[in-house]
Amino acid sequence: MPLDIERDQRRFKEIVRGRLRKNLRKYVTQGEMMGRKGKDLVSIPIPSLDVPRFKFGDNGAGGVGTGEGEEGQPVGKGGQPQGGPGEAGSDPGSEHFMEVDVSLDELAEILGDELELPRILPKGDASLQDEKSKYDSIRSTGPESLRHKKRTYLKALKRQISTGEYTPDDPRVVPIKSDKQYRSWSTIQHPEVNAVIIYVMDVSGSMTDDQKEIVRTEAFWIDTWLGSQYKGIEKRYIIHDAVAKEVDEHTFYHTRESGGTRISSAYKVCADLIEKDFPPADWNIYVFQFSDGDNWGEDNEKAFSELGDRILPHVNLYAYGQVESPYGSGEFLGRLKSRFGESHEAIVTSEIEDKDAIYESIKTFLGKGK
């Protein structure tokens, strides 16, 4: 690729990153990228990078202060007062957008830089093993796709010199079968550090679609950041009203029940899931709970017992996000703080009043670097 094209591509990427940084809060709060997410890339709409140019107007339309109308009255083209419904225009819009593909790793890097998120240091030692193949030797047999051309050439050259076949006036080197050298590999055990994110959400009648959209937007950015910190990420979803169950992602965001609220049921399902599928010695565990703060009063003690005895001792982070709802009481957050205190090392809490609060909530949740 010519150097000038490479330079232009680097410059374009720098401009795109600058636009992303400048408008990151808007992208975070609006959640417009979730529908554009692919396996490894996300498509982001940014204002097109047009070259500024002058646009000439009508010189005969009157000068400053001329024409009819009162002081302070809005005016249109040619100094004519504006008012009433307008007609369809034929001029192009003032701002155009283009879609740019950005890798999730790059998006996570920008998020981490802008929110000043600390890098995560996984707890414990990696005990999961993954087999890796490493090319670390040479052998005389193998598939042609693995033939080592340089070593084959050198061996053929040495053979021809030693046998007198090589002549400087006609320096041709022709390998024979015994000259051919092939790359070989060995299988090694490579330790992996894996993580699981368990999302828990109240889906009782007081949690509206607006609150669930806030949860979905925040979860997208949580996934993006934690996915950049670990080799492998598992995600599980638990919903509850008075009864809890594990569900898939689509059901998690599109279920609404009409029953009461027992948070202890969700904690029990979460604790059982950890015990069954994610041994704390092998997994870095993150639990993110979202609720509008409603819970049946007599259930609080049972809920705190499940949380304190079976979840908090085993997780890297337990994050409770209280999403403000016109129907929720909002009392659970205060009771949670009263029971476990502000300084519990595994707990972090956030109040999410609306979409504009998502940005700071993410920073609060992930800012501990756990």
Steps between C-alpha positions, in 0.01 A plus 500: 500500500646843406627707790266792428194271520621354831557851631150605396347194667684570826387861488140396436508260797638778720215729393241228568646430845491871573132518405426196717675649799327833456153344474547195724248615761238536225569153365488349850171662600314455172573131456484531122789260439348186650308424180817550297717256693657208317722224631815710529399838354245768569377745238496858629331794327719810505461836324653487152838664461419759234747766394366848603420734213335839448138521394392820324163654575279750316671837491181687414292377792543812714747618759513491875194656663294525180162354427175465690448352844550580868822479703567143617267339246655188332578556135549268208687527174494852355390653830140374477331411832457130565172349609248233421569155360789476256520326169724209412854619428733399223833587665722231657527470878771683686650187654549152358603182677717211399538161668845390610586151626697501824624188677357426843853496643563851369164617632587354841836679494331834432245430775775413746703811416208742520352355820850444646418136571781302665614180337360191670735268685330158505484339840693181575695286258369379168411135546317440172717353227474550127715315246712715271712390205842663470736465202832443673700242299595371153457152355574330168142400420174686491238665278620734228305787659743486795819475297769734634634652178807668646622193687427278198703732274794509744510122534488455122778759459725325754441166331586635153815672630620189686444279195646750252169549318488872571674729250528879549460557125165321504371553860190286489384324817250219442375327816439128493273302730765452771563878514147597588439635850161549665375693797390287792300583810442387853183528708529695823255564781416869520328634815182698438331749730127502436216711631122478526254789513170421669227756435207509741190715435162560657231454233198570718237744380677805643797456262394661172651465152687830551680358803585181314647701212727676749612161633561368149709805404711481814551124458634556145782719634567269795535208256730705277736594782517163680531323165818698435648395836448124478572234242161337546172647626187305590169683551199376691164667560258474793158665520263515795181636643393291799666198331834494317634297208794492263413608143665588170597856406190577290264384775698703753423829326148423376321347798259687724312338784216627717586329827669627813872522569720261698866575436606203712374269222746657253791479745428131557501422125820704462674324789394156374630588152840602637522186710405273211671650194759757607727388785650819648849346497485480120286799405497876542134568579310824444139548609306804375155545650247754374180589682270794568550444873179312575507190720248339729598622846499161668734367229790737569659293776492183293640687199790648699578158648529345151706793374735519798559128550489352150588775250721777639778266625546358149476793257745754365222756493135527599349809339151620585345754266174660609308624198255775587141408418175693551356184657789370714554591866880523475542375856725199437815703434486666841437166673791342309737775608375483857558124519841474332634853531669722240842342541435132421779411257281304256199735486454805282167678452363753256180700462397527134239775470480500120706431188726797568612328822626187322842654431579567867344171606740304278792693646376423852457130429828440318719760667623267774698283259380173652 
